[in-house]
Amino acid sequence: MIKLDRKSIYALGVAVLIMLTFFVVKTLVMIDWLPCNKMVQWYEYLSVICFMPPFFYVLKQIYKTQYLETLKKKTLEQILDESCLVSRTDKQGRITDVNAKFCEVSGYKRQELLGKDHRILNSGTHPREMWQQMYQTTVQYKSIWHDIVTNVNKSGKHYIVDTHIMATFDAAGKHTGFLSVRQDITSLMNSLKEVDRKNAYLEHAAKILRHDMHSGINTYIPRGIKSLERRLSKLLVSLDIPENLGEKHLGQSLQLLKEGLAHAQRVYNGVKEFTNLVKKDAVMEKQPHKLKCILETYFKGTAYNSQVYVEELGQEEVNESLFCTAVDNLVRNGLRYNDSDTKLVKIYREANDIIIEDNGRGMSQEQFEEYSKPYTRGENNKESGSGLGLNICVAIMREHGFEVTSEKIETGTKLKVKLL
């Protein structure tokens, strides 16, 4: 059905009205109800003249509409022809036409495929019932059938296609054949398999970390330190060494071991929580925490604790280990990429934002977005690194529902962690 715009409809209405009046006058003249004088002849002549402009305007619009529709159809067909594997068959499934993309992916020439059916590409991967369902969907229900199909090319290699098939019918509704459009997704599926393989390794590594390293960090080393304390205490008594002298020489070493263990346990908890997210359908566990309290506790075990100043931040629902790990990464970046004589980071709150401000080189939002990509670092950075820290930090914050932005200020960088 041809669709006309409003102007064309008005023009058509005028043309029809002129012709109706022309035929009425002509009819009245033929039955002698109206004399065929000069005035009537002039009216007939002017009717024909006035009819022509709107009539030809409508014809022009119809032609233009048809041309655009044909052009649009050709454009769509061209896009399909260049990007997809297109084939047509008769109702017995014998191939009657294929495009160049079909030949390229299958490895067959067009002449080798014509007259054959698609069994020439059957990889034997799918059960016969699948194709029975395809026939039922397309012919009986007259719907489009869709599935992922593994085929085999001329050289015997498998390729994977995202397949859509529909049955074709003539004007009488009689089944005449099939039209199929396929998208080659072999590379995509192979990439997904590679991701699944690497995820399996990662999940296995996470399992080792969660179960096996847990024993050493949270059981054996703490027991060893306590046992060492008891034995040293008994040794000092047996050697009659004053307690204050023993504390002076050995207490500091033991304290370093305890602080090192406490820091390792915090890091372990963060890594454990992060690897828990590797599991399918995992949901990050969050609890209400006073942010200043958990951050000060975390930084207490670091070598740069004195360079970090934490103000009151309020209470939020967070995963303590992951949140502290993410903030720690931002803090370390502020201290690391810093040429100031006095390297400092201040953490404070502005309305619904946690601000992490340093006095370093400064980082704009554009730079922040670039460095947040995996394995991306600044070209002129003299410091070493993998370029993964900021990416993981942003990922942790997004798991919380927080968004991180960056602003380069006169004295360094102002990072904003926008809370819920």
C-alpha positions as CSV (number, residue, x, y, z in Angstrom):
1,M,0.0,0.0,0.0
2,I,1.4,3.4,-1.0
3,K,1.5,6.0,1.8
4,L,0.9,9.6,0.8
5,D,1.7,12.7,2.8
6,R,-1.0,15.3,3.7
7,K,-0.2,17.6,0.8
8,S,-0.5,14.7,-1.7
9,I,-3.8,13.6,-0.2
10,Y,-5.2,17.2,-0.7
11,A,-3.9,17.3,-4.3
12,L,-5.5,13.9,-5.0
13,G,-8.8,15.2,-3.5
14,V,-8.7,18.3,-5.7
15,A,-8.0,16.1,-8.8
16,V,-10.9,13.7,-8.0
17,L,-13.3,16.6,-7.3
18,I,-12.4,18.3,-10.7
19,M,-12.9,15.0,-12.6
20,L,-16.2,14.3,-10.8
21,T,-17.6,17.7,-11.8
22,F,-16.3,17.2,-15.3
23,F,-18.1,13.8,-15.6
24,V,-21.3,15.3,-14.1
25,V,-21.4,18.1,-16.6
26,K,-20.5,15.8,-19.5
27,T,-23.3,13.4,-18.5
28,L,-25.9,16.2,-18.3
29,V,-24.8,17.3,-21.8
30,M,-25.2,13.7,-23.2
31,I,-28.7,13.3,-21.8
32,D,-29.7,16.8,-23.1
33,W,-30.3,18.2,-19.6
34,L,-27.6,20.8,-20.3
35,P,-27.0,22.6,-23.7
36,C,-23.6,22.1,-25.3
37,N,-22.8,25.8,-25.6
38,K,-19.5,27.6,-25.7
39,M,-19.5,28.2,-21.9
40,V,-19.9,24.4,-21.2
41,Q,-17.1,23.7,-23.7
42,W,-14.8,26.2,-21.9
43,Y,-15.7,24.6,-18.6
44,E,-14.7,21.2,-19.9
45,Y,-11.5,22.5,-21.3
46,L,-10.5,24.3,-18.0
47,S,-11.4,21.2,-16.0
48,V,-8.9,19.2,-18.0
49,I,-6.3,21.9,-17.6
50,C,-6.9,22.3,-13.8
51,F,-6.9,18.5,-13.3
52,M,-3.3,18.1,-14.7
53,P,-1.2,19.9,-12.0
54,P,-2.6,18.0,-8.9
55,F,-2.7,14.7,-10.8
56,F,0.9,14.9,-11.9
57,Y,2.0,16.1,-8.4
58,V,0.4,13.0,-6.9
59,L,2.1,10.8,-9.6
60,K,5.5,12.4,-8.8
61,Q,5.0,11.8,-5.0
62,I,4.0,8.1,-5.7
63,Y,7.1,7.7,-7.9
64,K,9.3,9.3,-5.2
65,T,7.9,7.1,-2.5
66,Q,8.3,4.0,-4.5
67,Y,11.9,4.9,-5.4
68,L,12.8,5.6,-1.8
69,E,11.3,2.3,-0.7
70,T,13.2,0.4,-3.4
71,L,16.4,2.2,-2.5
72,K,15.9,1.3,1.2
73,K,15.2,-2.3,0.3
74,K,18.3,-2.4,-1.8
75,T,20.4,-0.9,1.0
76,L,19.1,-3.4,3.5
77,E,19.8,-6.3,1.0
78,Q,23.3,-4.9,0.4
79,I,24.0,-4.7,4.1
80,L,22.8,-8.3,4.6
81,D,24.7,-9.5,1.6
82,E,28.0,-8.0,2.8
83,S,27.7,-9.0,6.5
84,C,25.7,-12.3,6.5
85,L,25.5,-15.7,4.9
86,V,22.3,-15.7,2.8
87,S,20.9,-18.7,1.1
88,R,17.6,-19.7,-0.5
89,T,16.3,-23.2,-1.2
90,D,13.2,-24.8,-2.7
91,K,10.7,-26.6,-0.5
92,Q,12.7,-29.8,-0.6
93,G,15.7,-27.9,0.8
94,R,17.8,-27.9,-2.4
95,I,19.9,-24.7,-2.6
96,T,18.8,-22.3,-5.3
97,D,20.9,-19.3,-4.4
98,V,23.8,-18.3,-2.1
99,N,25.6,-15.0,-1.7
100,A,29.4,-14.5,-1.8
101,K,29.7,-14.4,2.0
102,F,28.2,-17.9,2.2
103,C,30.7,-19.2,-0.3
104,E,33.6,-17.5,1.5
105,V,32.8,-19.0,4.9
106,S,31.7,-22.4,3.7
107,G,34.7,-22.8,1.3
108,Y,32.5,-24.0,-1.5
109,K,32.0,-22.3,-4.9
110,R,28.5,-21.3,-5.9
111,Q,28.3,-24.0,-8.6
112,E,29.2,-26.6,-6.0
113,L,26.3,-25.6,-3.8
114,L,23.5,-25.1,-6.2
115,G,21.1,-28.1,-6.3
116,K,22.6,-29.5,-3.0
117,D,20.9,-29.3,0.3
118,H,22.3,-28.0,3.6
119,R,23.3,-31.5,4.6
120,I,26.6,-30.8,2.8
121,L,27.4,-28.5,5.7
122,N,26.0,-30.7,8.5
123,S,28.6,-31.2,11.2
124,G,26.7,-33.9,13.0
125,T,26.7,-31.8,16.1
126,H,22.9,-31.3,16.4
127,P,20.2,-33.9,16.8
128,R,17.6,-34.6,14.0
129,E,14.9,-33.3,16.3
130,M,16.3,-29.8,16.1
131,W,15.7,-29.6,12.3
132,Q,12.2,-31.1,12.7
133,Q,11.5,-28.3,15.1
134,M,12.8,-25.8,12.5
135,Y,10.5,-27.2,9.9
136,Q,7.5,-27.1,12.2
137,T,8.3,-23.5,13.3
138,T,8.8,-22.2,9.8
139,V,6.2,-24.1,7.7
140,Q,3.4,-25.0,10.1
141,Y,3.5,-22.0,12.3
142,K,4.9,-19.6,9.7
143,S,7.4,-18.1,12.2
144,I,11.1,-17.4,12.1
145,W,13.3,-20.1,13.6
146,H,16.4,-19.0,15.4
147,D,19.3,-21.0,16.9
148,I,23.1,-21.3,17.1
149,V,24.3,-23.8,14.5
150,T,27.7,-25.5,14.1
151,N,28.5,-26.3,10.5
152,V,31.5,-27.8,8.7
153,N,33.2,-26.1,5.8
154,K,34.7,-27.8,2.7
155,S,38.1,-28.3,4.4
156,G,36.4,-30.1,7.3
157,K,36.7,-27.3,9.9
158,H,33.8,-26.4,12.1
159,Y,32.3,-22.9,12.0
160,I,29.5,-21.5,14.1
161,V,26.6,-19.4,12.8
162,D,23.8,-17.5,14.4
163,T,21.0,-18.7,12.2
164,H,17.6,-17.3,11.3
165,I,15.4,-19.3,8.9
166,M,11.9,-18.6,7.5
167,A,9.7,-20.4,5.0
168,T,8.6,-18.7,1.8
169,F,5.1,-18.9,0.4
170,D,3.4,-17.9,-2.9
171,A,0.3,-15.7,-3.2
172,A,-1.9,-18.7,-2.7
173,G,-0.2,-19.5,0.5
174,K,1.6,-22.6,-0.9
175,H,5.0,-23.4,0.6
176,T,7.7,-22.6,-2.0
177,G,11.0,-22.8,-0.1
178,F,13.2,-21.4,2.7
179,L,15.3,-18.3,3.2
180,S,18.1,-18.3,5.7
181,V,20.3,-15.5,7.1
182,R,23.3,-16.5,9.1
183,Q,25.9,-14.5,11.0
184,D,29.4,-16.0,11.4
185,I,30.2,-15.9,15.1
186,T,33.0,-18.5,15.2
187,S,35.6,-16.0,16.5
188,L,33.2,-14.7,19.2
189,M,32.4,-18.3,20.4
190,N,36.0,-19.2,20.4
191,S,36.8,-16.1,22.5
192,L,34.0,-17.0,24.9
193,K,35.4,-20.5,25.3
194,E,38.9,-19.0,26.0
195,V,37.3,-16.7,28.6
196,D,35.5,-19.7,30.2
197,R,38.8,-21.6,30.3
198,K,40.7,-18.8,31.9
199,N,37.8,-18.2,34.3
200,A,38.1,-21.9,35.3
201,Y,41.8,-21.3,36.1
202,L,41.0,-18.2,38.0
203,E,38.3,-19.9,40.0
204,H,40.6,-22.7,40.8
205,A,43.3,-20.2,42.0
206,A,40.7,-18.4,44.1
207,K,39.7,-21.8,45.6
208,I,43.3,-22.5,46.6
209,L,43.6,-19.0,48.0
210,R,40.4,-19.2,50.0
211,H,41.0,-22.6,51.5
212,D,44.7,-23.4,51.5
213,M,46.3,-20.0,52.2
214,H,43.7,-19.4,54.9
215,S,45.3,-22.1,57.0
216,G,48.8,-20.5,56.9
217,I,47.7,-16.9,57.3
218,N,45.0,-17.3,59.9
219,T,46.0,-20.5,61.7
220,Y,49.7,-21.6,61.6
221,I,51.5,-18.3,61.6
222,P,49.4,-16.8,64.5
223,R,49.9,-20.1,66.5
224,G,53.7,-19.9,65.7
225,I,53.9,-16.3,67.0
226,K,52.1,-17.1,70.2
227,S,54.3,-20.2,70.7
228,L,57.4,-18.0,70.1
229,E,56.2,-15.5,72.7
230,R,55.7,-18.2,75.3
231,R,59.1,-19.8,74.6
232,L,60.9,-16.5,74.6
233,S,59.3,-15.6,77.9
234,K,60.4,-18.9,79.5
235,L,63.9,-18.5,78.0
236,L,64.3,-15.0,79.5
237,V,63.2,-16.3,82.9
238,S,65.6,-19.3,82.7
239,L,68.5,-17.0,81.7
240,D,67.6,-14.5,84.4
241,I,67.4,-11.7,81.9
242,P,65.4,-8.7,83.1
243,E,62.0,-8.4,81.5
244,N,62.5,-4.8,80.4
245,L,65.7,-5.7,78.6
246,G,64.1,-8.6,76.8
247,E,61.3,-6.3,75.7
248,K,63.8,-3.8,74.4
249,H,65.7,-6.3,72.3
250,L,62.9,-8.7,71.3
251,G,59.6,-6.9,71.8
252,Q,60.0,-4.7,68.7
253,S,60.8,-7.6,66.5
254,L,57.7,-9.5,67.8
255,Q,55.6,-6.4,67.3
256,L,56.7,-6.1,63.7
257,L,55.8,-9.7,63.1
258,K,52.3,-9.2,64.6
259,E,51.7,-6.0,62.6
260,G,53.0,-7.7,59.5
261,L,50.6,-10.6,60.1
262,A,47.7,-8.3,60.8
263,H,48.3,-6.5,57.5
264,A,48.7,-9.8,55.6
265,Q,45.4,-10.9,57.1
266,R,43.6,-7.7,55.9
267,V,45.1,-8.1,52.4
268,Y,44.1,-11.7,52.4
269,N,40.5,-10.9,53.4
270,G,40.3,-8.3,50.6
271,V,41.7,-10.8,48.0
272,K,39.4,-13.5,49.3
273,E,36.3,-11.3,49.0
274,F,37.3,-10.2,45.5
275,T,37.9,-13.8,44.3
276,N,34.5,-14.7,45.8
277,L,33.0,-12.6,43.0
278,V,34.5,-14.9,40.4
279,K,31.8,-17.5,41.3
280,K,28.7,-17.6,39.2
281,D,25.8,-15.4,40.4
282,A,28.0,-14.2,43.3
283,V,26.7,-11.2,45.3
284,M,29.0,-9.0,47.3
285,E,28.3,-9.1,51.0
286,K,28.0,-5.6,52.6
287,Q,27.4,-4.5,56.1
288,P,27.1,-1.0,57.8
289,H,30.5,0.3,58.8
290,K,31.9,3.6,60.1
291,L,34.1,4.4,57.2
292,K,36.7,6.4,59.2
293,C,37.1,3.6,61.7
294,I,37.7,0.8,59.1
295,L,40.0,3.0,57.0
296,E,42.1,4.1,60.0
297,T,42.4,0.4,61.1
298,Y,43.5,-0.6,57.6
299,F,46.1,2.2,57.2
300,K,47.5,1.6,60.7
301,G,49.3,-1.5,59.3
302,T,50.9,0.3,56.3
303,A,54.2,2.0,56.0
304,Y,52.6,5.2,54.8
305,N,50.0,5.6,57.6
306,S,51.5,8.9,58.8
307,Q,51.0,10.4,55.3
308,V,47.2,9.7,55.3
309,Y,44.7,11.9,57.1
310,V,41.2,10.6,57.5
311,E,38.3,12.9,58.6
312,E,34.8,11.8,59.7
313,L,33.1,10.0,56.8
314,G,29.9,8.8,58.3
315,Q,28.4,5.3,58.0
316,E,27.7,3.3,54.8
317,E,27.0,-0.2,53.8
318,V,30.2,-1.6,52.3
319,N,32.3,-4.7,52.0
320,E,35.0,-3.7,54.5
321,S,37.9,-5.6,52.9
322,L,37.1,-4.6,49.3
323,F,36.2,-1.0,50.1
324,C,39.4,-0.5,52.1
325,T,41.5,-2.2,49.3
326,A,40.0,0.1,46.7
327,V,40.6,3.3,48.7
328,D,44.1,2.1,49.6
329,N,44.8,1.8,45.8
330,L,43.7,5.4,45.3
331,V,45.8,6.6,48.2
332,R,48.9,4.7,47.1
333,N,48.5,6.2,43.6
334,G,48.3,9.7,45.2
335,L,51.5,9.0,47.1
336,R,53.3,7.2,44.3
337,Y,52.8,9.6,41.4
338,N,53.8,12.5,43.6
339,D,56.9,14.7,43.2
340,S,56.2,16.8,46.3
341,D,58.7,16.9,49.1
342,T,55.8,16.3,51.6
343,K,53.6,13.6,50.1
344,L,50.1,13.7,51.7
345,V,46.6,12.3,51.1
346,K,43.5,13.6,52.8
347,I,40.2,11.7,52.9
348,Y,37.1,13.7,53.8
349,R,33.4,13.9,52.9
350,E,31.5,16.5,50.9
351,A,27.7,15.9,51.0
352,N,27.3,12.5,49.3
353,D,30.9,12.2,48.1
354,I,34.0,10.7,49.7
355,I,36.9,12.9,48.6
356,I,40.5,11.5,48.3
357,E,42.7,14.5,47.7
358,D,46.5,14.4,47.2
359,N,49.2,16.9,46.5
360,G,50.8,15.0,43.6
361,R,51.0,15.6,39.8
362,G,47.3,15.9,39.3
363,M,45.0,13.8,37.0
364,S,42.2,15.0,34.9
365,Q,38.9,13.1,34.3
366,E,40.1,12.3,30.8
367,Q,43.4,10.9,32.1
368,F,41.5,9.0,34.8
369,E,39.2,7.3,32.2
370,E,42.2,6.4,30.1
371,Y,44.2,5.0,33.0
372,S,41.1,3.1,34.2
373,K,41.4,0.8,31.2
374,P,43.2,-2.6,31.8
375,Y,47.0,-2.5,31.3
376,T,47.1,1.2,30.5
377,R,49.6,3.6,32.1
378,G,50.9,7.0,31.4
379,E,53.6,7.2,28.7
380,N,56.0,9.3,30.7
381,N,55.6,7.7,34.1
382,K,58.9,6.7,35.5
383,E,57.3,4.4,38.1
384,S,56.8,0.8,37.2
385,G,53.4,-1.0,37.4
386,S,51.0,-3.3,35.6
387,G,48.3,-0.7,34.8
388,L,45.6,-2.9,36.5
389,G,45.3,-1.3,39.9
390,L,43.0,1.6,38.9
391,N,40.9,-0.6,36.7
392,I,40.3,-3.1,39.6
393,C,39.7,-0.2,42.0
394,V,37.0,1.2,39.8
395,A,35.4,-2.2,39.4
396,I,35.2,-2.7,43.2
397,M,33.6,0.7,43.6
398,R,31.0,-0.1,40.9
399,E,30.2,-3.4,42.6
400,H,29.2,-1.2,45.6
401,G,27.2,1.0,43.3
402,F,29.7,3.9,43.7
403,E,31.1,6.0,40.9
404,V,34.6,7.4,40.9
405,T,35.5,10.7,39.1
406,S,38.7,12.7,39.0
407,E,39.5,16.4,39.0
408,K,42.9,18.0,38.5
409,I,43.3,20.8,41.0
410,E,46.1,23.3,41.6
411,T,47.8,21.2,44.3
412,G,47.2,17.7,42.9
413,T,44.2,15.4,42.3
414,K,40.7,15.4,43.8
415,L,39.1,12.0,43.4
416,K,35.3,11.8,44.2
417,V,33.7,8.6,45.2
418,K,30.0,9.2,44.7
419,L,27.9,7.1,47.1
420,L,24.4,5.7,46.6
